[in-house]
């Protein structure tokens, strides 16, 4: 009764679904593989011409397989993350972690190659025959999606590995703090590839710490080889315990790192100095321009004042020479006055 | 910051106790009566640490307020006793230099040495003196310090340049004012000259 109450706000599309399933089953037999986490790509397949269906189904098969494998890898990765997180000082499941890391690394590399194959297959399909634009976009989207997922998985892998190395570092520190031996027999699990790369000679090349510290930064196109390098170093760590010198490496680590840091500082100081130099140069040139303007102004002033002086000199001359004229005018005036006086008086 | 002692030892796996090949001491910081004790201590400590240093390995051991740095290179080991304010990197580059010098001068004869050698190596003694200042030993440190000084000087220069710029600006203002004033003067003078007839 309660189920019947109220409006039924859904549409029953079961028959449509069955019809679609029938069509699909009739069109291609391998469509059954689409049930895998590939996604809802099967709906659009109906409209394809039959000749292209076989190629598309191969593409779909592969994509489905890859998607499944990516899922499995991510599951294993989460297991590995669990293991790495819970590792304590004493019962370190190192061996399992190593195995898991190796397995995951293998899977990632195989997935990478499979993805590349898939892409090649798709390109070859595109070149063979003319197909609709939708198909190309669809296959491109599928490939991109798989690539993104693979990239995410590899990123998680890298995070897990970093977490693991940090944990081992912490273990190392704790062990050193609590054991009273000189730390010669201690393990150095956070050494990357240095046991192999370091020569037993006197001077270590300075780029080594950069190379080892840059292994934690990854570019997406080189994800797989990087992960290979990192994962290989962890089985190597076990060997390094037996073979090489262990104490050397952390101390040379700090030694090399300090040298590298000093070089960095020197380089940055030189950069700053060059900046200061260029600023100096610009400012000096600007001020030179200002100085030229001042010079110009002063010359103009000089010319003006000289001109004015000459004018005044002429004026003076004219004044002094005009006096004669003035005297003559006065004489004429006085002569008139005399004439007037004579007439009046 | 001072170096108390520098030692060059031979420590190969076939000799259980390292052999002191050259040494230089500077015990000026210590009481005179303790000198033989300290000399003994330095020898013992130096040979122990050198013996425990594996080839191609650098080590630093802290003992009270002195730090012992040792660097083993193919069986030839250099040990330095410095105080703890001496930067580690300079210490190791100093040991590096000492080893280079030793190999240059003595070649490979040290390999056959079995007994504590009695010869004095004056380079070590003057190295002790010269490298009291860690900047001498470590070129990087020296470069860094010089660069810092240069950058300070540069900053002062830039400040002076800015002040000069301000002065130049005020000068340009004044000169342009002067220019205008002189122009007015000239015009006025010209005007009085030709304009009105004299009355």
Boltz contact constraints between the chains, C-beta under 6 A:
constraints:
  - contact:
      token1: [A, 200]
      token2: [B, 56]
      max_distance: 6.0
  - contact:
      token1: [A, 202]
      token2: [B, 73]
      max_distance: 6.0
  - contact:
      token1: [A, 245]
      token2: [B, 54]
      max_distance: 6.0
  - contact:
      token1: [A, 245]
      token2: [B, 57]
      max_distance: 6.0
  - contact:
      token1: [A, 248]
      token2: [B, 57]
      max_distance: 6.0
  - contact:
      token1: [A, 251]
      token2: [B, 58]
      max_distance: 6.0
  - contact:
      token1: [A, 252]
      token2: [B, 58]
      max_distance: 6.0
  - contact:
      token1: [A, 255]
      token2: [B, 58]
      max_distance: 6.0
  - contact:
      token1: [A, 255]
      token2: [B, 92]
      max_distance: 6.0
  - contact:
      token1: [A, 258]
      token2: [B, 89]
      max_distance: 6.0
  - contact:
      token1: [A, 262]
      token2: [B, 140]
      max_distance: 6.0
  - contact:
      token1: [A, 266]
      token2: [B, 143]
      max_distance: 6.0
  - contact:
      token1: [A, 266]
      token2: [B, 144]
      max_distance: 6.0
  - contact:
      token1: [A, 269]
      token2: [B, 147]
      max_distance: 6.0
  - contact:
      token1: [A, 273]
      token2: [B, 151]
      max_distance: 6.0
  - contact:
      token1: [A, 276]
      token2: [B, 154]
      max_distance: 6.0
  - contact:
      token1: [A, 283]
      token2: [B, 161]
      max_distance: 6.0
  - contact:
      token1: [A, 287]
      token2: [B, 165]
      max_distance: 6.0
  - contact:
      token1: [A, 287]
      token2: [B, 168]
      max_distance: 6.0
  - contact:
      token1: [A, 290]
      token2: [B, 168]
      max_distance: 6.0
  - contact:
      token1: [A, 290]
      token2: [B, 172]
      max_distance: 6.0
  - contact:
      token1: [A, 293]
      token2: [B, 172]
      max_distance: 6.0
  - contact:
      token1: [A, 294]
      token2: [B, 171]
      max_distance: 6.0
  - contact:
      token1: [A, 294]
      token2: [B, 172]
      max_distance: 6.0
  - contact:
      token1: [A, 294]
      token2: [B, 175]
      max_distance: 6.0
  - contact:
      token1: [A, 297]
      token2: [B, 175]
      max_distance: 6.0
  - contact:
      token1: [A, 297]
      token2: [B, 176]
      max_distance: 6.0
  - contact:
      token1: [A, 297]
      token2: [B, 179]
      max_distance: 6.0
  - contact:
      token1: [A, 298]
      token2: [B, 175]
      max_distance: 6.0
  - contact:
      token1: [A, 300]
      token2: [B, 179]
      max_distance: 6.0
  - contact:
      token1: [A, 301]
      token2: [B, 178]
      max_distance: 6.0
  - contact:
      token1: [A, 301]
      token2: [B, 179]
      max_distance: 6.0
  - contact:
      token1: [A, 301]
      token2: [B, 182]
      max_distance: 6.0
  - contact:
      token1: [A, 304]
      token2: [B, 182]
      max_distance: 6.0
  - contact:
      token1: [A, 304]
      token2: [B, 183]
      max_distance: 6.0
  - contact:
      token1: [A, 304]
      token2: [B, 186]
      max_distance: 6.0
  - contact:
      token1: [A, 305]
      token2: [B, 182]
      max_distance: 6.0
  - contact:
      token1: [A, 307]
      token2: [B, 186]
      max_distance: 6.0
  - contact:
      token1: [A, 308]
      token2: [B, 185]
      max_distance: 6.0
  - contact:
      token1: [A, 308]
      token2: [B, 186]
      max_distance: 6.0
  - contact:
      token1: [A, 308]
      token2: [B, 189]
      max_distance: 6.0
  - contact:
      token1: [A, 311]
      token2: [B, 189]
      max_distance: 6.0
  - contact:
      token1: [A, 311]
      token2: [B, 190]
      max_distance: 6.0
  - contact:
      token1: [A, 311]
      token2: [B, 193]
      max_distance: 6.0
  - contact:
      token1: [A, 312]
      token2: [B, 189]
      max_distance: 6.0
  - contact:
      token1: [A, 314]
      token2: [B, 193]
      max_distance: 6.0
  - contact:
      token1: [A, 315]
      token2: [B, 193]
      max_distance: 6.0
  - contact:
      token1: [A, 322]
      token2: [B, 198]
      max_distance: 6.0
